[in-house]
């Protein structure tokens, strides 16, 4: 697909993300019926995760481009089959389930389009605030709310600057991440849940997000292309290369998301 075709396809998934977000908020407002379960890894799963996943997968399957779907809530497709995907969808129907359960509004719907091992388009929707973020390869990143759309641009920074804003996970801050933060000069720590951490940087309101803890590919794929198209980067902590996708192991390496770093 060319740039225009990718951008047009991403526009078609915005209503799908919005529909899933609407259902999530209906369940969010029905506090007595979250139906929280624990998955094999002891992470929480709610009725909102399941029903949003069903809506998204159903919507994607109805599109003209019937690409395979890799989703957090679907049974994993064997790598023997996945490795031959040229295009596929990567879905997290409710990113930030812990924040959803805490009722702090910091959760998102994430849908990304992958080409081979790269994210080339994505939508991240925050239903609690009705903030829609989207991007596609070489077409920029955008934010839409209340019918108004604006282009996103990450800020510029030097690593030696005083008071850089460093985004941290609200639920997963560990000692290794704290040590990374402590290397900076009087950093300002910003706590946030879900993929909203990437979007704060894409909007120009923070500089770094170190993730020195486990994440899965569906946690990052949609937000990565949005941050990249805003001028930022999402780089592996070990070798400085961009995160890649549809690997044999869907677990991400540790990474650093950042704004426009100046030499």
PyMOL commands that set and color helices and strands:
alter all, ss='L'
color gray80, all
select helices_A, chain A and resi 3-28+31-33+47-61+79-82+97-102+175-182+196-202+217-229
alter helices_A, ss='H'
color red, helices_A
select strands_A, chain A and resi 37-38+44-45+68-71+87-95+108-115+118-126+131-136+141-145+148-151+156-157+165-169+188-192+208-211+233-236+255-258+260-261
alter strands_A, ss='S'
color yellow, strands_A
deselect
rebuild
show_as cartoon
